[in-house]
Amino acid sequence: MDVDTDIERIRMTPTTDQPCDAPSRGPIALSATVLATIVLITAIAPLATDMYVPAFPLVGRDLGASATQVQLTLTTFFVGMALGQLVGGPASDRIGRRMPLLVSLAVLAAASVVCAYSPSIAVMMAARLVQGFSGGWAMVIARSIVVDLTRGAELVRAMNLVAGVGGIAPIVGPLLGGVILQFSHWRVSFWVVAGLSALMLVAVAVGVPETLPAGKRHGGGLSHIVGTTKAVLRQRSFVGYLLVFGSSMGMIFAYVATSAFVLQSMNGLSPMLYSIDFAFNAVGLTIATLAAARLATRVSTRTVVGVGLAASAAAGVVLLIGAIWFHMPLPVALVGFFILMTAQGLVGPNAGALASDAVPEHPGTGSALLGFLQWCMAGVIAPLAGLGGTETAVPMAVIVTMLAVASAASLHVLARCATTQTD
């Protein structure tokens, strides 16, 4: 995949999937510089998580905390991400994109420094909450900028590029975290996040203009934000794509929460082999996402999502059969996980793009609801999928299968009013 070529091709073209209730927007180009900056901003949050997770035992030792307390630093980060996106999107619709994005990146850098210096687990939890909140605020504004500048097929392509290139973060994160632990201290991982945040702050200050003119902003206070949220949720197609997007995120988090137990504890893979397989699955997801970006102007995006959901359901059934009748043998787990993760490259980014395109008048609120649901799914699905512990993978397989079926129902029932040129 030639990512640079795809970035340069982000220009206005006829839409592939235009929701029946979406008004048109003017042709404004999305520059390669702005898109590259957005990609890096959206990668900061995965890095802040994936670099840190391998150090959990060392964090507990150094801060005198139990395993549960250390896990709560991840939970507080997820809560902060959800709240930051829920609040940041509507707020940016009201006051603009550029200044709130600069402030959020500055706060993210400062919170990361506090994490690096944390003397206790309580301070770490508080700093992680702020880190997640500011990171979520930055991510939702970054996505809103894409929605400001593109629509239709070009919005789909841009969102897929953001997700595809950003998908490298889950590959690089654990590896970088392992290198840091090998040669330095776990606190260095937070210094890396702080440095990246500062770098993005400079990039936005220099290369990202205000994309929401004053005349297109929405005034009002809390009551207006509530009213805008209600208006967005009244859009049937948006709700349908929102649920598909959320279910896709749920399948990803079910995999992330249980794959180590299934592959290492139940099947005896070494940590190194597990890391290689984890990276291999992330590569599959990234390639599928970039392929979907290439197909944006050629194939109906709903069709691409449908193919991804069919593959997800197939993976869920394979995993369920393996978990119930065969105690999840290694070949079944490896194949099932790879199909599942690759399929999400066709589902999540496309569903998110179609949801955003369904509410062009409120891009910040639409992005906020997408981000809020994503991180709520992280907090809810992960512990449910992990109920089997090291004994069984049945809860995970059941959740994956149910989410795939629910996604298909949402696509064909709630989002059925979307029309396509290629269907």
SULBELKA-V746968 format. One record per residue. N is the residue number from 1. SS is DSSP state (helix for helix, strand for strand, loop for the rest). PHI is phi as a letter, one per 40 degrees, with the letter a starting at -180 (none if undefined). PSI is psi in whole degrees, 0 to 359 (NA if undefined). Layout:
BEGIN
N,SS,PHI,PSI
N,SS,PHI,PSI
END
This chain:
BEGIN
1,loop,none,131
2,loop,c,95
3,helix,c,319
4,helix,c,320
5,helix,c,318
6,helix,c,320
7,helix,c,318
8,helix,c,338
9,loop,c,2
10,loop,c,88
11,loop,b,168
12,loop,c,126
13,loop,b,168
14,loop,d,142
15,loop,c,147
16,loop,c,320
17,strand,b,99
18,strand,b,114
19,loop,d,148
20,loop,c,341
21,loop,b,17
22,loop,c,120
23,loop,c,160
24,loop,c,160
25,loop,b,160
26,loop,c,154
27,loop,c,103
28,loop,b,134
29,loop,c,146
30,loop,b,112
31,loop,c,157
32,helix,c,324
33,helix,c,313
34,helix,c,315
35,helix,c,320
36,helix,c,320
37,helix,c,318
38,helix,c,318
39,helix,d,314
40,helix,c,322
41,helix,c,316
42,helix,c,345
43,helix,c,346
44,helix,c,316
45,helix,c,312
46,helix,d,321
47,helix,c,320
48,helix,c,336
49,helix,c,309
50,helix,c,328
51,helix,c,334
52,helix,c,326
53,helix,d,317
54,loop,d,342
55,loop,c,7
56,helix,d,311
57,helix,c,321
58,helix,c,324
59,helix,c,315
60,helix,c,319
61,helix,c,313
62,helix,c,328
63,helix,b,4
64,loop,g,41
65,loop,b,154
66,loop,c,168
67,helix,c,322
68,helix,c,317
69,helix,c,321
70,helix,c,319
71,helix,c,327
72,helix,c,336
73,helix,c,334
74,helix,c,320
75,helix,c,316
76,helix,c,327
77,helix,c,315
78,helix,c,318
79,helix,c,315
80,helix,c,318
81,helix,d,314
82,helix,c,313
83,helix,c,320
84,helix,c,320
85,helix,c,323
86,helix,c,322
87,helix,c,320
88,helix,c,323
89,helix,c,302
90,helix,c,324
91,helix,c,321
92,helix,c,334
93,helix,c,334
94,helix,c,319
95,helix,b,0
96,loop,h,173
97,loop,c,314
98,helix,c,308
99,helix,c,314
100,helix,c,326
101,helix,c,318
102,helix,c,316
103,helix,c,316
104,helix,c,321
105,helix,c,323
106,helix,c,317
107,helix,c,321
108,helix,c,317
109,helix,c,316
110,helix,c,317
111,helix,c,325
112,helix,c,323
113,helix,c,319
114,helix,c,319
115,helix,d,318
116,helix,c,329
117,helix,c,3
118,loop,d,125
119,loop,c,346
120,loop,a,165
121,helix,c,330
122,helix,c,316
123,helix,c,321
124,helix,c,316
125,helix,c,314
126,helix,c,317
127,helix,c,323
128,helix,c,326
129,helix,c,313
130,helix,c,320
131,helix,d,315
132,helix,c,319
133,helix,c,312
134,helix,c,323
135,helix,c,319
136,helix,c,320
137,helix,c,315
138,helix,c,318
139,helix,c,317
140,helix,c,324
141,helix,c,321
142,helix,d,315
143,helix,c,323
144,helix,c,326
145,helix,c,319
146,helix,c,317
147,helix,c,325
148,helix,c,325
149,helix,b,353
150,loop,b,169
151,loop,a,170
152,helix,f,227
153,helix,c,326
154,helix,c,328
155,helix,c,316
156,helix,d,314
157,helix,c,315
158,helix,c,316
159,helix,c,322
160,helix,c,322
161,helix,c,317
162,helix,d,314
163,helix,c,321
164,helix,c,309
165,helix,c,322
166,helix,c,338
167,loop,c,349
168,loop,c,334
169,helix,d,316
170,helix,c,341
171,helix,c,313
172,helix,c,323
173,helix,d,300
174,helix,c,322
175,helix,c,316
176,helix,c,320
177,helix,c,321
178,helix,c,321
179,helix,c,318
180,helix,c,315
181,helix,c,329
182,helix,c,322
183,helix,b,352
184,loop,a,213
185,loop,b,152
186,loop,c,335
187,loop,c,338
188,helix,c,330
189,helix,c,325
190,helix,c,329
191,helix,c,325
192,helix,c,315
193,helix,c,318
194,helix,c,317
195,helix,c,318
196,helix,c,320
197,helix,c,317
198,helix,c,321
199,helix,c,318
200,helix,c,327
201,helix,d,315
202,helix,c,318
203,helix,c,318
204,helix,c,317
205,helix,c,326
206,helix,c,320
207,helix,b,356
208,loop,b,114
209,loop,c,173
210,loop,c,125
211,loop,b,355
212,loop,b,95
213,loop,d,156
214,helix,d,325
215,helix,c,343
216,helix,b,2
217,loop,c,156
218,loop,b,124
219,loop,c,182
220,loop,h,168
221,loop,b,220
222,helix,c,320
223,helix,c,324
224,helix,c,320
225,helix,c,317
226,helix,c,317
227,helix,c,319
228,helix,c,318
229,helix,c,317
230,helix,c,319
231,helix,c,318
232,helix,c,318
233,helix,c,347
234,loop,c,344
235,loop,c,109
236,helix,d,315
237,helix,c,322
238,helix,c,314
239,helix,c,320
240,helix,c,311
241,helix,c,327
242,helix,c,315
243,helix,c,323
244,helix,c,315
245,helix,d,312
246,helix,c,321
247,helix,c,322
248,helix,c,316
249,helix,c,323
250,helix,c,320
251,helix,c,321
252,helix,c,315
253,helix,c,331
254,helix,c,319
255,helix,c,311
256,helix,d,321
257,helix,c,335
258,helix,b,345
259,helix,c,323
260,helix,c,318
261,helix,c,317
262,helix,c,315
263,helix,c,323
264,helix,c,304
265,helix,c,320
266,loop,c,334
267,loop,b,359
268,loop,g,16
269,loop,c,144
270,loop,c,159
271,helix,d,323
272,helix,c,315
273,helix,c,323
274,helix,c,317
275,helix,c,321
276,helix,c,316
277,helix,c,321
278,helix,d,315
279,helix,c,321
280,helix,c,317
281,helix,c,322
282,helix,c,325
283,helix,c,318
284,helix,d,315
285,helix,c,316
286,helix,c,316
287,helix,c,317
288,helix,c,320
289,helix,c,316
290,helix,c,326
291,helix,c,320
292,helix,c,325
293,helix,c,320
294,helix,c,329
295,loop,c,357
296,loop,d,323
297,loop,c,2
298,loop,b,327
299,loop,b,142
300,loop,d,128
301,helix,c,325
302,helix,c,323
303,helix,c,317
304,helix,c,315
305,helix,c,317
306,helix,c,319
307,helix,c,317
308,helix,c,320
309,helix,c,323
310,helix,c,318
311,helix,c,322
312,helix,c,315
313,helix,c,319
314,helix,c,317
315,helix,c,320
316,helix,c,317
317,helix,c,317
318,helix,d,313
319,helix,c,322
320,helix,c,316
321,helix,c,316
322,helix,c,324
323,helix,c,321
324,helix,c,315
325,helix,b,341
326,loop,b,11
327,loop,f,38
328,loop,f,73
329,loop,c,156
330,helix,d,313
331,helix,d,320
332,helix,c,316
333,helix,c,315
334,helix,c,312
335,helix,c,315
336,helix,c,316
337,helix,c,320
338,helix,c,314
339,helix,c,316
340,helix,d,310
341,helix,c,321
342,helix,c,319
343,helix,c,327
344,helix,c,338
345,helix,c,337
346,helix,c,338
347,helix,c,297
348,helix,d,303
349,helix,c,321
350,helix,c,317
351,helix,c,320
352,helix,c,319
353,helix,c,317
354,helix,c,324
355,helix,c,314
356,helix,c,321
357,helix,c,342
358,helix,c,343
359,loop,b,63
360,helix,c,340
361,helix,c,345
362,helix,b,62
363,helix,c,323
364,helix,c,316
365,helix,c,319
366,helix,c,314
367,helix,c,324
368,helix,c,316
369,helix,c,323
370,helix,c,312
371,helix,c,321
372,helix,c,314
373,helix,c,322
374,helix,d,310
375,helix,c,338
376,helix,c,319
377,helix,c,323
378,helix,c,318
379,helix,c,335
380,helix,c,312
381,helix,c,319
382,helix,d,309
383,helix,c,328
384,helix,c,316
385,helix,c,331
386,helix,c,7
387,helix,c,333
388,helix,c,346
389,loop,f,226
390,loop,c,7
391,loop,c,320
392,loop,a,150
393,loop,b,12
394,helix,c,313
395,helix,d,318
396,helix,c,313
397,helix,c,320
398,helix,c,316
399,helix,c,315
400,helix,c,314
401,helix,c,315
402,helix,c,319
403,helix,c,323
404,helix,c,317
405,helix,c,316
406,helix,c,323
407,helix,c,315
408,helix,c,319
409,helix,c,318
410,helix,c,319
411,helix,c,317
412,helix,c,343
413,helix,b,303
414,helix,c,323
415,loop,c,22
416,loop,c,346
417,loop,c,350
418,loop,c,139
419,strand,b,151
420,strand,b,156
421,loop,c,340
422,loop,b,355
423,loop,c,NA
END
